[in-house]
């Protein structure tokens, strides 16, 4: 595998680019030689990497070749470790005084480094000789055509990720009809059976998203491979509480196991209308079916959709039930249509070019009608130009995969995985550290990949831009599946299909990834492990363990005992780069974290941590600090020494005993005194405004995303003038001290044409939107959220004429005229419109040609709106419509005008 080699090359690139390294030639001769030696190693690894990138998966069955790759992997890891040590000592040298350098005490570490680099050079040479002597005749030739050269300038446009399930309409209609026709006087079970890759989950999720709002309680639960009935019942109880937006009457964890089923029945039976929808996805154990049927029997209004790949699970259903569907492969026409939609999404009609039509048909035939295989194959081919040689080579490679692997889905996924460049494989490997079916945030993944060195230098403005491109390519290849899109249509969360994850975990094990949930498991983990996941750690037995090569530690949902384990890990893992302790029970961070000289990413999100130790100032390479939804309200005084910080994410939970309000549900971070030390800072979310903030922002020209809270009227002038000077700003949130504080926006004149996202919470001075941020900059806005303000007149009329490219608009608690009009031919790019808590509004109108591509409208708590907005029936693209807590006469008017018949077919309606 080339993954370890890519990591090593990235590390060399970063180290050689460092200012400390470039200045080493001024020192002793032993140091002068180091950059040259490192560059020779870089050249050797680059050649090896190029050779490995051309291999298909044939070598996986070749024991000798795998041994050679394991040797190369070990050398690559040694390079990665030594380069981090190299950078660390060079950084120390750069910051030491002149007199200390005269003593030449600093030469000791560099002598050791030089010796190790020399040894690695010799070993790489030996590895090359071994391959020439013993492996040259094995004929491991991958792609005969250098596709990268042919397609270097072939950069496809980004596809649309609208849900479009080819060939599944009939199944969707059938399952939906089952849900709607089932009697509310009893519980109803529905079973979907299909082999992996046939689309069970896709179908169930599609129906769930369409129908969930018809039920008081709804939950989609991915059943883990080793899930017990007790664990499943606790999940269901948590989901019931979450769905009702009420905390459970007692901690779910504290309920005795023998009372879980009865407690679930009790809570469901107490629902106001009794309607409950639960989807259990990918059930593997028939006992879960039997026990769920016992728990939910005779509960009125309960609907259970169960998906499975196991015939023995499906056989456990009630034989008299007709609500059973066995999914079938797509026919050739639908299969080809699905493939073309993925492979040729950049064209309007997704039509296959004639010159590669025969190859496209061949690829589709080899996918055997399995949607997962078809989508993965289509995603892979979407990144290749329509050149006959390249498409023919893809057919040959897939045929060879099928000769080695009779599982068509697995064969396609293997081919797609080995088709990816090494940096993409590394990004995907990182995703395997999260639990099965875990929903991963796009923004978090991007920052993690950058921190760990998976993002290569490219011709893009920032590493984030490159990482975003990586993310979208993994989505396009179907290595990552879209879970949700944000309000402007971008992918926000994703997950790995369990079949993809299973394949990647095989590679991850070779790359020294490991996972554990208790001490017994972790104690048997090899000392050379480099990536460790401790999800759901519950063990109270935490003797010290050390992992001297550990680079990434991800512990999600661990209990408070993890706090005892961390000091030992920190003291013995000096190379640690990524530390994710999200949603764990820890309440403090050991001071020994300061010894982790290589640490670049810290996430303490959703923990009870109240403060960070002063030692974080020693983290010279820290890139991202995420303390969102913790108790942290201020950073240590010395944090300014961590000058490479690029992202600060912080909004603390309200302190114990304080009252949350609708206007403010969190506490912003006190801005560090040394804020201006972070010259590379790009993200600052969320900090409190103070009298020095304007001056500090004026010195932080790299900022791209800024959120400022607690703004008073007196601060507006200077603060907004400074914000306006940020040339790369893309996202801005401004919040007043309270809902009554009037803010003046006269000085908010953004110079950044990139600013597309604006959120304002608080009153507007002058009760008008007539400010430059809209009149002059409005054409650049794609996202706008305004809340708690009083506006004279109709805000929609004003925004419609000044913000033509909005894709999302939210007006929350905006006092305005009693009549709102969406002007003719305005808001033509708007996808989401949200109007909430606007008591003055009694009339609405949709002008001709307005909202031409709107997908979702949510109108909530407009108590005086008693009639259906005029022109609403013209919104033919509408997919979701919520009309809640309006005047009592609104429903009467809706039914009188037969609006349900006039609205688009398949509309998700809540009224």
Buried (B, 14 or more C-beta within 10 A) or exposed (E): BBBBBBBBBBBBBBBBEBEBBEEBEEBBEBBEBBBEBBEBBBEBBEEBBEBBBBBBBBBBEBEEBBEBBEBBBBBBBBBBBBBBBBBBBBBBBBEEEEEEBEEEEBBEBBEEBBEBBEEBBEBBEEBBEBBEEEBEEBEBEBBEEEBEEBBEEEEBEBBEBEEEBBBBEEBBEBBBEBBEEBEEEEBBBBBBBBBBBBBBBBBBBBBBBBBBEBBBBBBBBBBBEEBEBBBBBBBBBBBBBEBBEEEBEEEBEEBEEEEBBEBBBEBBBEBEEBBBBBBBBBBBBBEBBBBBBEBBEEBBBBBBBBBBBBEEBBEBBEEEEEBBBEBEBBEEEBBBBBBBBBBBBEEEEBEBBEEBBBBBBBBBEBBBBBBBBBBBBBBBBBBBBBBEEBBBBBBBBBEBBBEBBEBBBBBBBBBBBBBBBBBBBBBBBBBBBBBBBBEBBBBBBBBBBBBBBBBBEBEEEBBBEBBBBBBBBBBBBBBBBBBEBBBBBBBBBBBBBBBBBBBBBEBBEBBBBBBBBBBEBBEEBEEEBBBBBBBBBEBEEBEEBEBEBBBBBBBBBBBBBBBBBBBBBBBBBBBBBBBBBBBBBBBBBBBBBBBBBBBBBBBBBBBBBBBBBEBBBBBBBBBBBBBBBBBBBBBBEBBBBBBBBBBBBBBBBBEEEEEEEEBBEBBBBBBBBBBBBBEEBBBBBBBBBBEEBBEBBBEBEBBBBBBBBBBBBEBBBBBBBBBBBBBBBBBBBBBBBBBEBBBBBBBBBBBBEBBBBBBBBBBBBBBBBBBBBBBEBBEBBBBBBBBBBBBBBBBBBBBBEBBBBBBBBBBBBBBBBEBBBBBEEBBBBBBBBBBBBBEBBBBBBBBEBBBBBBBBBBBBBBBBBBBBBEBBBBBEEBBBBBBEBBBEEBBEBBEEBEBEEEBEEEEBBEB
